[in-house]
Amino acid sequence: MKKIQHIMLGLSLLLAFTSCATPIKNAKTETYKVAGNCEMCKKTIETAANKKGISSAEWDTDKKVMSLTYDSKQTTASDVLKRVAYAGYDNEQFLAPDDAYAKLPGCCHYDRMKKDIPVTTNTVSEPSKGDPIVKEQEKINVLSKVYDQYFALKDALVKDDGNTASTKALALAKTIKDVDMKSMSSEEHSAWMKVEADLLMHAEHIGETKDIAHQREHFSMLSQNVYSLTKVFKLDETAYLQHCPMYNDGKGADWLSKENAVKNPYYGSSMLTCGKTTQTIK
């Protein structure tokens, strides 16, 4: 009798577990290389990758491979791998930010992956540094569109136009998602990974509302992140860091502009010229 009761209890627990599990629809399963060392790494990696009903992952401590199953209509493998990188773990698509890696326990400090450098199979001779083609390639800025759309958003706020600001912010959010990190250097990659999530969050918040006061709150934080990027990703033209001393109850706020003349995005027409240029960025 007791044996039967134990069996029934086991079946009940199994059914309860099954009923609690959330199945993943439109499931797609893939494997990816993810660096790491131990069981603590395994827990952190899987926690970062797992999202109820959307993605589920299992990391093999011996093979350093993560088996990922995800809902292909709700997320992408890249989105999951970004979360893993933010948690401190290099993988075949993204390198972890240096500060995230540094925060890992000592036993989890694995050998860092090296960023792949694209190579060409063409047999033509390598162009010299002074070649016009090389000079043109050097001008390419992976964040050009991000900067352009930031400035467009700033201009809409200067004009007190919440509708246009919303539209420009949504375009900015899409561009942030589409940034090609594979073309970045290691320094650029690290700088981008530090602020990408915040950039996207603030852009999406601005895009989701027409309330210009709320848009301006997020724009002040968005501007801080964009400014930090200019220290690594050069702009295509001269820009100016400008400061409003009155915004945020006198705490002040910065923004970037293509013009040296002050046009305040935090107050618009009510105090258009409030503020000053504090830095020229070339």
Buried (B, 14 or more C-beta within 10 A) or exposed (E): EEEEEEEEEEEEEEEEEEEEEEEBEEEBEEBBEBBBBEEEBBEBBBEBBBBEEBBBBBBEEEEBBBBBBBBEEBBBBEBBBBBBBBBBBBBBBBBBBBEBBEEBEEEBEBEEBEBEEEEEEEEEEEEEEEEEEEEEEEEEEBBBBBBBBBBBBBBBBBBBBBEBBBBBBBBBBBBBBEBEBEEBEEEBBBBBBBBBBBBBBBBBBBBBBBEBEBBBBBBBBBBBBBBBBBEBBBBEEEBBBBBBEBBEEEEBBBBBBBEEEBBBBBBBEEBBEBBEBEEEBE
